[in-house]
Amino acid sequence: MITVHHLNNSRSQRVLWLLEEMGVPYEVKRYQRDAKTMLAPPELKAVHPLGKSPVITDGGETVAESGAIIEYLADKYGQGKLLPPPGDPARRAQTYWLHYAEGSLMPPMLMALIFAKVRSAPMPFFAKPIAHGIADKVMGGFVSPQIKLHLDYLEAELGKAPWFGGASLGASDVQLSFPIEAAAARGGLDDSRPRLVDFLKRIHARPAYQRALEKGGPYELMRG
């Protein structure tokens, strides 16, 4: 039996969605973030040394990192529906997006969250102008332009096909869901990019996505 070690408001939500799409039985072991620090509890270190989520156990296998988990599950249980077999040209596109989601798209989203926290963090009054000035400089000079670059790129890609991997939902769409949802929450994604907005509406309407929300519990991304 597959066990998803699920941290609330985390990347592991998309692992539940993937499993629901494939119709594979699994169980969920829930972990709650610390209410003050928003960090994962130390119990997760008993599953994987980094103590982060997502991580799954499947028999004697322990697999961590979202992309690796999605690739492992889709290869083993997906019967080629969400991830083409190695050697298939369509596999390269899926593999690209699986890596792009966390390697290129997610870092500026995290930086936006960090600098938003810097601006809202309690500090001595004399330090606020300095901290706010640094945050605004980095956001305006690097983070916001990077987010715009990526959102424009993704919007254009969805003009070529309805899903990032092609004509039908693939593993890469599951992987990309988290950073695109993060962009809608804190990264400036709005109706000016209708294809990305429609992408989110379509995945949110899927019965498998809804079932995953029921299994994973309340899901509010990137809260400060």
Secondary structure, 3 states (H helix, E strand, C coil): CEEEEEECCCCHHHHHHHHHHHCCCEEEEEECCCCCCCCCCHHHHHCCCCCCCCEEEECCEEEECHHHHHHHHHHHHCCCCCCCCCCCHHHHHHHHHHHHHHHHHHHHHHHHHHHHHHHHCCCCCCCHHHHHHHHHHHHHHHHHHHHHHHHHHHHHHCCCCCECCECCCCHHHHHHHHHHHHHHHHCCCCCCCHHHHHHHHHHHHCHHHHHHHHHHCCCCCCCC
